[in-house]
Amino acid sequence: MFENTIPDFELYEELQVINSCMDASRTLPPSLLNETDLITLMDKYGIGTDATIHEHISKIQKRNFAQQTNKQFKPTQLGLALVIG
């Protein structure tokens, strides 16, 4: 039905639309991290050492950047503003 190659077009060339279709969809935010996932990512990106990783996790909660609920870390408004800024 469709060819695998795209033909050459000239600048400002007008094309006739034969068929179009729009699918409705939504993007989803990434899932929240649990403590194991967070430690794995911190280790992967060289954040802290084995001795200080738990101190870093405690600090982001004390500074109100994230809250741990249902064993998952959820960013606070302050934490989101920090990332966006």
C-alpha atoms as a printed R data frame, in Angstrom:
   type eleno elety resid chain resno      x      y      z
1  ATOM     1    CA   MET     A     1  0.000  0.000  0.000
2  ATOM     2    CA   PHE     A     2  2.727  2.523  0.983
3  ATOM     3    CA   GLU     A     3  6.118  2.784 -0.623
4  ATOM     4    CA   ASN     A     4  9.233  2.815  1.558
5  ATOM     5    CA   THR     A     5 10.755  5.831 -0.189
6  ATOM     6    CA   ILE     A     6  9.736  9.452 -0.100
7  ATOM     7    CA   PRO     A     7  9.770 11.214 -3.466
8  ATOM     8    CA   ASP     A     8 11.675 14.470 -4.001
9  ATOM     9    CA   PHE     A     9  9.608 17.624 -3.594
10 ATOM    10    CA   GLU     A    10 10.163 21.179 -4.782
11 ATOM    11    CA   LEU     A    11  9.969 24.130 -2.417
12 ATOM    12    CA   TYR     A    12  6.361 25.448 -2.241
13 ATOM    13    CA   GLU     A    13  5.070 22.500 -4.253
14 ATOM    14    CA   GLU     A    14  1.396 21.884 -3.515
15 ATOM    15    CA   LEU     A    15  0.351 18.369 -2.653
16 ATOM    16    CA   GLN     A    16 -3.048 16.773 -2.707
17 ATOM    17    CA   VAL     A    17 -4.075 15.017  0.500
18 ATOM    18    CA   ILE     A    18 -5.584 11.673 -0.388
19 ATOM    19    CA   ASN     A    19 -6.152 10.308  3.081
20 ATOM    20    CA   SER     A    20 -5.542 11.505  6.629
21 ATOM    21    CA   CYS     A    21 -6.163 10.072 10.045
22 ATOM    22    CA   MET     A    22 -5.745 11.549 13.517
23 ATOM    23    CA   ASP     A    23 -5.392  9.321 16.533
24 ATOM    24    CA   ALA     A    24 -6.243 10.644 19.975
25 ATOM    25    CA   SER     A    25 -3.607  9.810 22.555
26 ATOM    26    CA   ARG     A    26 -2.009 11.177 25.681
27 ATOM    27    CA   THR     A    27  1.455 11.103 27.093
28 ATOM    28    CA   LEU     A    28  1.905  9.804 30.594
29 ATOM    29    CA   PRO     A    29  4.372 11.037 33.190
30 ATOM    30    CA   PRO     A    30  7.115  8.627 34.180
31 ATOM    31    CA   SER     A    31  6.259  6.354 37.075
32 ATOM    32    CA   LEU     A    32  7.397  7.357 40.546
33 ATOM    33    CA   LEU     A    33 10.623  5.861 41.884
34 ATOM    34    CA   ASN     A    34 10.836  3.615 44.887
35 ATOM    35    CA   GLU     A    35 13.919  3.704 47.108
36 ATOM    36    CA   THR     A    36 15.653  0.852 45.251
37 ATOM    37    CA   ASP     A    37 15.132  2.568 41.866
38 ATOM    38    CA   LEU     A    38 16.382  5.876 43.263
39 ATOM    39    CA   ILE     A    39 19.533  4.281 44.719
40 ATOM    40    CA   THR     A    40 20.194  2.475 41.418
41 ATOM    41    CA   LEU     A    41 19.931  5.741 39.456
42 ATOM    42    CA   MET     A    42 22.084  7.623 41.965
43 ATOM    43    CA   ASP     A    43 24.738  4.922 41.670
44 ATOM    44    CA   LYS     A    44 24.505  4.953 37.852
45 ATOM    45    CA   TYR     A    45 25.038  8.731 37.680
46 ATOM    46    CA   GLY     A    46 27.678  8.871 40.408
47 ATOM    47    CA   ILE     A    47 25.608 10.743 42.985
48 ATOM    48    CA   GLY     A    48 26.997 10.011 46.422
49 ATOM    49    CA   THR     A    49 28.818  6.939 47.646
50 ATOM    50    CA   ASP     A    50 27.515  3.798 49.297
51 ATOM    51    CA   ALA     A    51 28.047  5.547 52.639
52 ATOM    52    CA   THR     A    52 26.253  8.814 51.703
53 ATOM    53    CA   ILE     A    53 23.391  7.784 49.404
54 ATOM    54    CA   HIS     A    54 20.917  7.382 52.281
55 ATOM    55    CA   GLU     A    55 22.023 10.772 53.655
56 ATOM    56    CA   HIS     A    56 21.201 12.357 50.265
57 ATOM    57    CA   ILE     A    57 17.770 10.700 50.218
58 ATOM    58    CA   SER     A    58 17.070 11.952 53.736
59 ATOM    59    CA   LYS     A    59 18.213 15.449 52.771
60 ATOM    60    CA   ILE     A    60 15.850 15.771 49.761
61 ATOM    61    CA   GLN     A    61 12.973 14.904 52.079
62 ATOM    62    CA   LYS     A    62 14.077 17.291 54.869
63 ATOM    63    CA   ARG     A    63 14.457 20.115 52.329
64 ATOM    64    CA   ASN     A    64 10.946 19.332 51.019
65 ATOM    65    CA   PHE     A    65 12.075 18.490 47.445
66 ATOM    66    CA   ALA     A    66 10.285 15.101 47.576
67 ATOM    67    CA   GLN     A    67  8.017 13.136 49.881
68 ATOM    68    CA   GLN     A    68  7.950  9.382 50.305
69 ATOM    69    CA   THR     A    69  4.418  7.987 50.157
70 ATOM    70    CA   ASN     A    70  3.467  4.357 49.635
71 ATOM    71    CA   LYS     A    71  7.195  3.512 49.347
72 ATOM    72    CA   GLN     A    72  7.531  5.841 46.331
73 ATOM    73    CA   PHE     A    73  9.109  9.277 46.094
74 ATOM    74    CA   LYS     A    74  6.840 12.028 44.812
75 ATOM    75    CA   PRO     A    75  8.311 15.446 43.959
76 ATOM    76    CA   THR     A    76  6.832 18.417 45.798
77 ATOM    77    CA   GLN     A    77  6.006 21.748 44.139
78 ATOM    78    CA   LEU     A    78  9.365 23.031 45.413
79 ATOM    79    CA   GLY     A    79 11.147 20.009 43.918
80 ATOM    80    CA   LEU     A    80  9.425 20.479 40.552
81 ATOM    81    CA   ALA     A    81 10.267 24.205 40.552
82 ATOM    82    CA   LEU     A    82 13.896 23.349 41.255
83 ATOM    83    CA   VAL     A    83 14.040 20.980 38.273
84 ATOM    84    CA   ILE     A    84 12.266 23.405 35.939
85 ATOM    85    CA   GLY     A    85 14.489 26.299 37.069
